[in-house]
Amino acid sequence: MLAAFASSVCALAATPTYVGAAKCAGCHSAEYQEWTAGRHSKMIQPATEQSVKGDFLKGEVTLRGLQYGLREVKGVYYITESYLSGVEQEHKIDYTLGSRRIQHYLTTLPDGRIIVLPPSWDVTRKECFHNLEIVNPEQTNRVLVQVWNKSCYSCHVSQEEKKFDPDRGVYHTTWTDFGTTCERCHGPGSEHIAIYQSAGAQTSGSSAANRENGNETGIVLQTKLSPARNTMVCAQCHSLRDIVSEGYRAGADYNDYFLPILEYGQKIDPDPAYWQDGRPRRFSNDALGFWQSQCFLKGNATCLDCHNNVHNPETSRVGASPASASLNSTNASTSNAAARNAAASNATTSLKSSGDLNTLCVRCHAAIGQSIQAHTHHAAGSAGSTCVECHMPRTVISIKTTIRDHSISIPVPENTARYKIPNACTECHKNRDANWAVKQVDAWYPSSARREKIVERTKAFVDAGAGNRGSIPELLKVLDDPSGGPLMRANAEGHLSRFSDDARVRAALTKSLGDAEPLVRAIAAMRIEPGPNDLNEVVPALLRAMNDPVRSVRVGATLKLVNLGVKPGAQAAYQRALAEVAARFEISQDDPETDFEAGKFYYSTANSVKAMDAFQEASKLAPQMPVRYFVACVLAQEGKLDEARARFQAIPRSDPYYAETQTMLQRLGGK
């Protein structure tokens, strides 16, 4: 008895660990069955007769002029291709990716890369198509190929570890469970199990982290989290982001593990991730859209207010009467979330088949709900009087379809006329143009300050992207307006940083280093470029940011201090910060651009061994990477001056660092 009790106490005291979905099913069989019926469980599955949707009886298919063989033998599926190497080769399909509308087929290559094979299956249209029609693949020195355990790392499966070996150039990727499982949203389950296995199911042993989340049962419940932390659970996958640190667990601060990639920083692409107004254009970025919404910013709404059957998002609990659930969004508070949850608990139906799609919205917007027609200027019961058609139009481009915009904004046809950003009016009225829509909304909603604000903000983003300094005053205005939310403010910061030679910009970014919002602080730290006269003010602010409570801010500040050549006196804190930056680089050692930046970081911190390793790895992965100048610099740093001089002398005029090379040769006394 004592031994069992001691074992239980030890289990409660230990750091919670992941146990896998099968353990959860032992007690929560109903929830487990509901989850297995939904999309989250089926993101990645082993390729079996039950999971494969494609028609492999076709035998072969021609895509983009190349033939692909398809066959199935006793429940094992194969695709034959000559695309990868020019030589016909048959691959066993190891996994399927997707199940509802689109399904991809994955195979594991000898080097451990798990790649998406070219033939994909359109479940809706029941036809094959080439997967390059919908992805932005990695460029290799041979072919365009999507490497799943590189490009899609950290989603689709649970507790994934990439395990890339840079020395051998191979992957040993592992994960605990297929799909997005219980513990992705509830956190590690070991403590929860230990609590309920102990005598009397005592809950006092719950960890500090779980108690902080308002939960004494050793497991995280989203409904007990703040609106921000609640939505962060979904955002770990449903956001376009850079991974700052591995190990995110439900209930933690997103900003400690991820940094959103915003409109200002997106790569130039014919298929961009964002519209020019800063709203998401491409799919899998719903959280960053929702975080822009006034429903979230003012109303404390969360993803679960609509998708409140989280075990199967296809079905959600709606059906509460508007009268019993009326809430004023302008006075929303945390208590409103509880009221909304209670009001929404009456029925379980599909959002898609709900008899009243406005029910969810009028729980807060009760006054509008009393007279829908007066607000919409469309007939009651028509699509035009459905909240989502005007405020969540299908303007986000997904896989062979469009999905709803989660920024829950208002129609702004002016931006359609100027920048071809779609709006709800002309998405529905296909036979009308944007100018017609402008006249309509002007007549219905004259002097709309909110619409005018969006128009001016969009113009500032577009002008800044084109290098127009006239955008600076409006960008400063956006940055200084907390009501716009941290995403829009941070996007304004990113655009402002294009004009770092402007004193107004430098002053604004310096001020932002102390902002209340972590994202605003992080972007300021990364993007500020102080002039010589600013250093006395900026460096102390960056040193404070290096000790910020949020990791993404610390990493950004540390990188900037290194770039500025500042070596803080507080060595212990500085070394901790350097270690965090190094850990961030190690996540993406299979990416040549990251290796290149890591090499420069290590060189700047006089870690010549790691710098050389990083530059050589970048060159190995992408031979065109311009590392020769930096390799020579590292050799000089190590005191190998003759070898460094020879390397510098071999750099051709075509190299982007040729001018810097000549400067180094002069310092070394060579030509």
HELIX and SHEET records of a PDB file:
HELIX    1   1 LEU A    2  ALA A   13  1                                  12    
HELIX    2   2 ALA A   21  ALA A   25  1                                   5    
HELIX    3   3 SER A   29  THR A   36  1                                   8    
HELIX    4   4 ARG A   39  LYS A   42  5                                   4    
HELIX    5   5 PHE A   56  LYS A   58  5                                   3    
HELIX    6   6 ASN A  131  GLU A  133  5                                   3    
HELIX    7   7 TRP A  148  SER A  151  1                                   4    
HELIX    8   8 CYS A  182  HIS A  186  1                                   5    
HELIX    9   9 SER A  190  GLN A  197  1                                   8    
HELIX   10  10 ALA A  199  ALA A  201  5                                   3    
HELIX   11  11 ALA A  208  GLU A  212  1                                   5    
HELIX   12  12 GLN A  222  LYS A  224  5                                   3    
HELIX   13  13 PRO A  227  ALA A  235  1                                   9    
HELIX   14  14 TYR A  254  ASP A  256  5                                   3    
HELIX   15  15 GLU A  263  GLY A  265  5                                   3    
HELIX   16  16 ASP A  286  PHE A  290  1                                   5    
HELIX   17  17 GLN A  294  LEU A  297  1                                   4    
HELIX   18  18 CYS A  303  ASP A  305  5                                   3    
HELIX   19  19 PRO A  322  ALA A  325  1                                   4    
HELIX   20  20 SER A  329  ASN A  331  5                                   3    
HELIX   21  21 THR A  334  ALA A  343  1                                  10    
HELIX   22  22 LEU A  351  SER A  353  5                                   3    
HELIX   23  23 THR A  359  VAL A  362  1                                   4    
HELIX   24  24 ALA A  366  GLN A  370  1                                   5    
HELIX   25  25 ILE A  372  THR A  376  1                                   5    
HELIX   26  26 ALA A  383  SER A  385  5                                   3    
HELIX   27  27 CYS A  387  HIS A  391  1                                   5    
HELIX   28  28 PRO A  413  TYR A  419  1                                   7    
HELIX   29  29 ALA A  424  CYS A  428  1                                   5    
HELIX   30  30 ALA A  434  TRP A  444  1                                  11    
HELIX   31  31 ALA A  449  GLY A  465  1                                  17    
HELIX   32  32 ARG A  469  SER A  471  5                                   3    
HELIX   33  33 ILE A  472  LEU A  479  1                                   8    
HELIX   34  34 PRO A  482  GLY A  484  5                                   3    
HELIX   35  35 GLY A  485  LEU A  496  1                                  12    
HELIX   36  36 SER A  497  PHE A  499  5                                   3    
HELIX   37  37 ALA A  503  SER A  512  1                                  10    
HELIX   38  38 PRO A  518  ARG A  527  1                                  10    
HELIX   39  39 PRO A  532  ASP A  534  5                                   3    
HELIX   40  40 LEU A  535  MET A  546  1                                  12    
HELIX   41  41 ARG A  551  ASN A  563  1                                  13    
HELIX   42  42 GLN A  571  ILE A  587  1                                  17    
HELIX   43  43 PRO A  592  SER A  604  1                                  13    
HELIX   44  44 SER A  608  LEU A  621  1                                  14    
HELIX   45  45 ARG A  628  GLN A  637  1                                  10    
HELIX   46  46 LEU A  641  GLN A  649  1                                   9    
HELIX   47  47 TYR A  658  LEU A  668  1                                  11    
SHEET    1   A 6 ILE A  44  PRO A  46  0                                        
SHEET    2   A 6 TYR A  95  LEU A  97 -1                                        
SHEET    3   A 6 ILE A 102  THR A 108 -1                                        
SHEET    4   A 6 ILE A 114  VAL A 116 -1                                        
SHEET    5   A 6 LEU A 144  VAL A 147 -1                                        
SHEET    6   A 6 GLU A 138  GLN A 139 -1                                        
SHEET    1   B 5 ILE A  44  PRO A  46  0                                        
SHEET    2   B 5 TYR A  95  LEU A  97 -1                                        
SHEET    3   B 5 ILE A 102  THR A 108 -1                                        
SHEET    4   B 5 PRO A 119  ASP A 122 -1                                        
SHEET    5   B 5 GLU A 127  HIS A 130 -1                                        
SHEET    1   C 4 GLU A  60  LEU A  63  0                                        
SHEET    2   C 4 LEU A  66  VAL A  73 -1                                        
SHEET    3   C 4 VAL A  76  GLU A  81 -1                                        
SHEET    4   C 4 GLN A  89  LYS A  92 -1                                        
SHEET    1   D 2 VAL A 157  SER A 158  0                                        
SHEET    2   D 2 ASP A 177  PHE A 178 -1                                        
SHEET    1   E 2 PHE A 164  ASP A 165  0                                        
SHEET    2   E 2 VAL A 170  TYR A 171 -1                                        
SHEET    1   F 2 ARG A 241  ILE A 243  0                                        
SHEET    2   F 2 PHE A 258  PRO A 260 -1                                        
SHEET    1   G 2 THR A 315  SER A 316  0                                        
SHEET    2   G 2 THR A 349  SER A 350 -1                                        
SHEET    1   H 2 VAL A 396  SER A 398  0                                        
SHEET    2   H 2 THR A 401  ILE A 403 -1                                        
END                                                                             
